[in-house]
Amino acid sequence: MSNGPLDTWIFQRYQSLTLGWKSKRKIIMDIVKRLTYLHEECRQKIFHLEIKPQNILLDEDFNVEIFDFGLSKLIDKDQSQVITMMRATPGYLAPKWLTLIITEKVDFHSFGVMVLEMLCGRKNLDRSQPEEDMHLLDLFKRKAEEEQFLNIVDKYNNDM
């Protein structure tokens, strides 16, 4: 995939690697289509369990491919959940993991975190930030309560 992983396009601060909102929206919609395919259209449902920018590859036209199925689970179409051991990248784990009974909602939680990263231009866990801003979901919640969403939108991307 000629444009490499999505994380390069979200977190790098090089002007030549900036994605505009139109491109980001296309990527977001492509990921949703791919996840829908895995969850609903395959012979068996596939829960990826590690949706994150590093596992999203982009081709020359910024079309999406999801890769690294090392943690994924196959389940029968008539099943809606699976019991498994907790494992994945910190920051992308859905709260549902705590019960060890997971559904496709686990993938969509990770997807939501990734969309926030794309909008904010920063990692969901950023240890270089002050403690109160280190976790993107906590920062997002606080900014929502303060009605200051624009303060966390990617400042390096004029299109945002």
TIDRENRO-49525 format. One record per residue (C-alpha): residue in three letters; residue number from 1; x, y, z. Coordinates in steps of 0.1 Angstrom, whole numbers, m for minus. Layout:
! residues N
<rec aa="ala" i="NUM" xx="X" yy="Y" zz="Z"/>
...
This chain:
! residues 160
<rec aa="met" i="1" xx="0" yy="0" zz="0"/>
<rec aa="ser" i="2" xx="18" yy="30" zz="m13"/>
<rec aa="asn" i="3" xx="7" yy="56" zz="12"/>
<rec aa="gly" i="4" xx="15" yy="34" zz="42"/>
<rec aa="pro" i="5" xx="m3" yy="33" zz="75"/>
<rec aa="leu" i="6" xx="m28" yy="59" zz="86"/>
<rec aa="asp" i="7" xx="m9" yy="68" zz="117"/>
<rec aa="thr" i="8" xx="18" yy="84" zz="96"/>
<rec aa="trp" i="9" xx="m8" yy="108" zz="81"/>
<rec aa="ile" i="10" xx="m24" yy="116" zz="115"/>
<rec aa="phe" i="11" xx="5" yy="122" zz="138"/>
<rec aa="gln" i="12" xx="33" yy="135" zz="115"/>
<rec aa="arg" i="13" xx="37" yy="173" zz="115"/>
<rec aa="tyr" i="14" xx="51" yy="176" zz="80"/>
<rec aa="gln" i="15" xx="30" yy="199" zz="57"/>
<rec aa="ser" i="16" xx="34" yy="175" zz="29"/>
<rec aa="leu" i="17" xx="17" yy="147" zz="49"/>
<rec aa="thr" i="18" xx="m14" yy="167" zz="59"/>
<rec aa="leu" i="19" xx="m47" yy="152" zz="50"/>
<rec aa="gly" i="20" xx="m76" yy="176" zz="45"/>
<rec aa="trp" i="21" xx="m111" yy="170" zz="59"/>
<rec aa="lys" i="22" xx="m124" yy="155" zz="26"/>
<rec aa="ser" i="23" xx="m96" yy="129" zz="26"/>
<rec aa="lys" i="24" xx="m102" yy="121" zz="63"/>
<rec aa="arg" i="25" xx="m139" yy="117" zz="57"/>
<rec aa="lys" i="26" xx="m133" yy="93" zz="28"/>
<rec aa="ile" i="27" xx="m109" yy="73" zz="50"/>
<rec aa="ile" i="28" xx="m134" yy="72" zz="79"/>
<rec aa="met" i="29" xx="m162" yy="60" zz="56"/>
<rec aa="asp" i="30" xx="m140" yy="34" zz="40"/>
<rec aa="ile" i="31" xx="m131" yy="20" zz="74"/>
<rec aa="val" i="32" xx="m168" yy="18" zz="83"/>
<rec aa="lys" i="33" xx="m175" yy="m1" zz="51"/>
<rec aa="arg" i="34" xx="m146" yy="m25" zz="58"/>
<rec aa="leu" i="35" xx="m158" yy="m31" zz="94"/>
<rec aa="thr" i="36" xx="m194" yy="m36" zz="82"/>
<rec aa="tyr" i="37" xx="m181" yy="m62" zz="58"/>
<rec aa="leu" i="38" xx="m161" yy="m80" zz="85"/>
<rec aa="his" i="39" xx="m191" yy="m80" zz="109"/>
<rec aa="glu" i="40" xx="m220" yy="m86" zz="86"/>
<rec aa="glu" i="41" xx="m210" yy="m99" zz="52"/>
<rec aa="cys" i="42" xx="m184" yy="m125" zz="57"/>
<rec aa="arg" i="43" xx="m194" yy="m162" zz="60"/>
<rec aa="gln" i="44" xx="m184" yy="m159" zz="97"/>
<rec aa="lys" i="45" xx="m183" yy="m127" zz="116"/>
<rec aa="ile" i="46" xx="m148" yy="m113" zz="122"/>
<rec aa="phe" i="47" xx="m141" yy="m92" zz="152"/>
<rec aa="his" i="48" xx="m108" yy="m75" zz="144"/>
<rec aa="leu" i="49" xx="m100" yy="m65" zz="180"/>
<rec aa="glu" i="50" xx="m72" yy="m42" zz="172"/>
<rec aa="ile" i="51" xx="m86" yy="m13" zz="151"/>
<rec aa="lys" i="52" xx="m60" yy="15" zz="153"/>
<rec aa="pro" i="53" xx="m43" yy="39" zz="129"/>
<rec aa="gln" i="54" xx="m12" yy="16" zz="126"/>
<rec aa="asn" i="55" xx="m35" yy="m12" zz="113"/>
<rec aa="ile" i="56" xx="m51" yy="9" zz="85"/>
<rec aa="leu" i="57" xx="m32" yy="9" zz="53"/>
<rec aa="leu" i="58" xx="m37" yy="35" zz="25"/>
<rec aa="asp" i="59" xx="m32" yy="29" zz="m12"/>
<rec aa="glu" i="60" xx="m22" yy="56" zz="m38"/>
<rec aa="asp" i="61" xx="m58" yy="69" zz="m38"/>
<rec aa="phe" i="62" xx="m62" yy="67" zz="0"/>
<rec aa="asn" i="63" xx="m84" yy="37" zz="m2"/>
<rec aa="val" i="64" xx="m84" yy="17" zz="30"/>
<rec aa="glu" i="65" xx="m73" yy="m18" zz="38"/>
<rec aa="ile" i="66" xx="m75" yy="m31" zz="73"/>
<rec aa="phe" i="67" xx="m46" yy="m54" zz="82"/>
<rec aa="asp" i="68" xx="m30" yy="m73" zz="111"/>
<rec aa="phe" i="69" xx="m57" yy="m98" zz="121"/>
<rec aa="gly" i="70" xx="m34" yy="m114" zz="147"/>
<rec aa="leu" i="71" xx="m59" yy="m108" zz="175"/>
<rec aa="ser" i="72" xx="m91" yy="m112" zz="155"/>
<rec aa="lys" i="73" xx="m119" yy="m137" zz="164"/>
<rec aa="leu" i="74" xx="m141" yy="m156" zz="140"/>
<rec aa="ile" i="75" xx="m176" yy="m164" zz="152"/>
<rec aa="asp" i="76" xx="m207" yy="m179" zz="137"/>
<rec aa="lys" i="77" xx="m233" yy="m157" zz="121"/>
<rec aa="asp" i="78" xx="m259" yy="m167" zz="147"/>
<rec aa="gln" i="79" xx="m236" yy="m156" zz="176"/>
<rec aa="ser" i="80" xx="m236" yy="m120" zz="187"/>
<rec aa="gln" i="81" xx="m207" yy="m122" zz="212"/>
<rec aa="val" i="82" xx="m176" yy="m142" zz="221"/>
<rec aa="ile" i="83" xx="m157" yy="m148" zz="253"/>
<rec aa="thr" i="84" xx="m120" yy="m141" zz="250"/>
<rec aa="met" i="85" xx="m90" yy="m130" zz="270"/>
<rec aa="met" i="86" xx="m83" yy="m93" zz="273"/>
<rec aa="arg" i="87" xx="m55" yy="m82" zz="249"/>
<rec aa="ala" i="88" xx="m50" yy="m52" zz="226"/>
<rec aa="thr" i="89" xx="m33" yy="m19" zz="225"/>
<rec aa="pro" i="90" xx="m39" yy="3" zz="256"/>
<rec aa="gly" i="91" xx="m60" yy="33" zz="247"/>
<rec aa="tyr" i="92" xx="m81" yy="15" zz="221"/>
<rec aa="leu" i="93" xx="m96" yy="m11" zz="245"/>
<rec aa="ala" i="94" xx="m134" yy="m8" zz="248"/>
<rec aa="pro" i="95" xx="m148" yy="m9" zz="284"/>
<rec aa="lys" i="96" xx="m166" yy="m40" zz="272"/>
<rec aa="trp" i="97" xx="m133" yy="m59" zz="274"/>
<rec aa="leu" i="98" xx="m135" yy="m58" zz="312"/>
<rec aa="thr" i="99" xx="m163" yy="m84" zz="310"/>
<rec aa="leu" i="100" xx="m143" yy="m106" zz="286"/>
<rec aa="ile" i="101" xx="m175" yy="m110" zz="266"/>
<rec aa="ile" i="102" xx="m171" yy="m90" zz="234"/>
<rec aa="thr" i="103" xx="m192" yy="m80" zz="205"/>
<rec aa="glu" i="104" xx="m185" yy="m60" zz="173"/>
<rec aa="lys" i="105" xx="m190" yy="m29" zz="196"/>
<rec aa="val" i="106" xx="m154" yy="m35" zz="206"/>
<rec aa="asp" i="107" xx="m142" yy="m27" zz="171"/>
<rec aa="phe" i="108" xx="m164" yy="4" zz="168"/>
<rec aa="his" i="109" xx="m152" yy="17" zz="202"/>
<rec aa="ser" i="110" xx="m116" yy="15" zz="188"/>
<rec aa="phe" i="111" xx="m128" yy="31" zz="156"/>
<rec aa="gly" i="112" xx="m144" yy="60" zz="175"/>
<rec aa="val" i="113" xx="m111" yy="66" zz="193"/>
<rec aa="met" i="114" xx="m93" yy="66" zz="160"/>
<rec aa="val" i="115" xx="m118" yy="91" zz="145"/>
<rec aa="leu" i="116" xx="m111" yy="114" zz="175"/>
<rec aa="glu" i="117" xx="m74" yy="111" zz="168"/>
<rec aa="met" i="118" xx="m80" yy="120" zz="132"/>
<rec aa="leu" i="119" xx="m100" yy="151" zz="142"/>
<rec aa="cys" i="120" xx="m76" yy="162" zz="169"/>
<rec aa="gly" i="121" xx="m43" yy="153" zz="152"/>
<rec aa="arg" i="122" xx="m30" yy="136" zz="183"/>
<rec aa="lys" i="123" xx="m26" yy="102" zz="198"/>
<rec aa="asn" i="124" xx="m53" yy="90" zz="223"/>
<rec aa="leu" i="125" xx="m26" yy="85" zz="249"/>
<rec aa="asp" i="126" xx="0" yy="113" zz="248"/>
<rec aa="arg" i="127" xx="24" yy="112" zz="277"/>
<rec aa="ser" i="128" xx="39" yy="145" zz="266"/>
<rec aa="gln" i="129" xx="7" yy="163" zz="276"/>
<rec aa="pro" i="130" xx="m1" yy="175" zz="311"/>
<rec aa="glu" i="131" xx="m17" yy="147" zz="332"/>
<rec aa="glu" i="132" xx="m53" yy="161" zz="328"/>
<rec aa="asp" i="133" xx="m49" yy="162" zz="290"/>
<rec aa="met" i="134" xx="m29" yy="129" zz="285"/>
<rec aa="his" i="135" xx="m60" yy="107" zz="277"/>
<rec aa="leu" i="136" xx="m78" yy="120" zz="246"/>
<rec aa="leu" i="137" xx="m112" yy="106" zz="257"/>
<rec aa="asp" i="138" xx="m110" yy="124" zz="291"/>
<rec aa="leu" i="139" xx="m100" yy="156" zz="273"/>
<rec aa="phe" i="140" xx="m128" yy="152" zz="248"/>
<rec aa="lys" i="141" xx="m153" yy="147" zz="277"/>
<rec aa="arg" i="142" xx="m140" yy="178" zz="296"/>
<rec aa="lys" i="143" xx="m141" yy="200" zz="265"/>
<rec aa="ala" i="144" xx="m176" yy="188" zz="257"/>
<rec aa="glu" i="145" xx="m187" yy="198" zz="292"/>
<rec aa="glu" i="146" xx="m170" yy="232" zz="288"/>
<rec aa="glu" i="147" xx="m185" yy="236" zz="252"/>
<rec aa="gln" i="148" xx="m149" yy="241" zz="239"/>
<rec aa="phe" i="149" xx="m147" yy="214" zz="212"/>
<rec aa="leu" i="150" xx="m128" yy="237" zz="188"/>
<rec aa="asn" i="151" xx="m99" yy="239" zz="212"/>
<rec aa="ile" i="152" xx="m90" yy="202" zz="205"/>
<rec aa="val" i="153" xx="m94" yy="202" zz="167"/>
<rec aa="asp" i="154" xx="m61" yy="196" zz="149"/>
<rec aa="lys" i="155" xx="m44" yy="231" zz="149"/>
<rec aa="tyr" i="156" xx="m19" yy="220" zz="123"/>
<rec aa="asn" i="157" xx="m46" yy="214" zz="96"/>
<rec aa="asn" i="158" xx="m63" yy="246" zz="83"/>
<rec aa="asp" i="159" xx="m89" yy="225" zz="65"/>
<rec aa="met" i="160" xx="m102" yy="211" zz="98"/>
